[in-house]
Amino acid sequence: MSDPQPTQRARLHAVVEGIVQGVNFRYYTVRKARSLGLTGWVANRWDGTVETIAEGPREALREFLAFLHEGPPSAHVTNVTVRWAEPTGEFTDFRIVYL
């Protein structure tokens, strides 16, 4: 699905590649998401990537996506794969999950 309209709520599903585990990536992702009022989760994946699903206003999700491309100071992001979708409203907060 294409990027939704600015005032609409949306769902962002991203997989972040690079040096993203063991560098507090999940911790900083939770902080950023909560500061933007987003709901969803972030998790380390077995293949060394970090996966996240976030829901909220499109503008906040765009700022969140910009953060994912940078990561925390110790991270080195090489690629972010993104999918936009309609929000489901299934989340009440933003947290770390374990896959």
C-alpha positions as CSV (number, residue, x, y, z in Angstrom):
1,M,0.0,0.0,0.0
2,S,1.3,3.5,-0.7
3,D,2.1,6.0,2.0
4,P,-1.2,7.2,3.5
5,Q,-2.4,10.8,3.8
6,P,-0.8,13.1,6.4
7,T,-3.8,13.3,8.8
8,Q,-4.6,9.6,8.7
9,R,-3.5,7.0,11.1
10,A,-1.4,4.3,9.6
11,R,0.7,1.2,10.3
12,L,4.4,1.0,9.6
13,H,6.2,-2.4,9.5
14,A,10.0,-2.1,9.2
15,V,12.9,-4.4,9.3
16,V,16.2,-2.7,10.1
17,E,19.5,-4.2,8.9
18,G,23.1,-3.4,9.9
19,I,24.8,-3.3,13.3
20,V,21.5,-3.0,15.2
21,Q,21.7,-5.7,17.9
22,G,23.7,-5.2,21.1
23,V,23.7,-1.4,20.7
24,N,20.5,-0.6,22.6
25,F,18.5,-0.2,19.4
26,R,15.3,-1.6,20.9
27,Y,15.6,0.7,24.0
28,Y,16.0,3.8,21.9
29,T,13.3,2.7,19.5
30,V,10.8,2.4,22.4
31,R,11.8,5.8,23.7
32,K,11.3,7.4,20.3
33,A,8.0,5.7,19.6
34,R,6.6,6.6,23.0
35,S,7.7,10.2,22.6
36,L,5.8,10.3,19.3
37,G,2.7,8.8,20.8
38,L,3.0,5.6,18.7
39,T,1.8,2.1,19.7
40,G,3.3,-1.2,18.6
41,W,6.4,-3.2,19.3
42,V,10.1,-3.7,18.5
43,A,12.1,-7.0,18.5
44,N,15.5,-8.5,17.7
45,R,15.2,-11.2,15.0
46,W,17.3,-14.4,14.8
47,D,19.0,-13.1,11.7
48,G,20.6,-10.1,13.4
49,T,18.0,-7.6,12.2
50,V,15.5,-5.6,14.2
51,E,11.8,-5.6,13.4
52,T,9.2,-3.1,14.4
53,I,5.5,-2.5,13.9
54,A,4.2,1.0,14.8
55,E,0.8,2.6,14.5
56,G,-0.1,6.3,14.8
57,P,-0.4,9.5,12.8
58,R,1.4,9.4,9.5
59,E,3.5,12.5,10.4
60,A,4.7,10.8,13.6
61,L,5.4,7.6,11.7
62,R,7.6,9.5,9.2
63,E,9.6,10.9,12.1
64,F,9.9,7.4,13.6
65,L,11.0,6.1,10.2
66,A,13.7,8.8,10.0
67,F,15.0,7.6,13.4
68,L,15.1,4.0,12.2
69,H,17.3,5.0,9.3
70,E,19.8,6.5,11.9
71,G,19.4,4.4,15.0
72,P,21.1,5.2,18.3
73,P,24.8,6.4,18.4
74,S,26.3,2.9,18.5
75,A,24.3,1.5,15.6
76,H,25.2,1.4,11.9
77,V,22.0,1.1,9.8
78,T,22.6,-0.2,6.3
79,N,19.0,-0.8,5.1
80,V,15.4,-0.4,6.3
81,T,12.7,-2.3,4.5
82,V,9.3,-0.6,5.0
83,R,5.7,-1.6,4.4
84,W,2.7,0.7,5.0
85,A,-0.7,-0.6,5.9
86,E,-4.0,0.3,7.5
87,P,-3.8,0.4,11.3
88,T,-5.5,-2.4,13.2
89,G,-5.7,-0.6,16.6
90,E,-4.5,-3.8,18.3
91,F,-1.8,-2.1,20.4
92,T,-2.3,-0.1,23.6
93,D,1.4,1.0,24.1
94,F,4.8,0.5,22.6
95,R,7.1,-2.2,24.0
96,I,9.9,-4.6,23.4
97,V,8.7,-8.1,22.4
98,Y,10.7,-11.3,22.1
99,L,10.2,-13.4,18.9
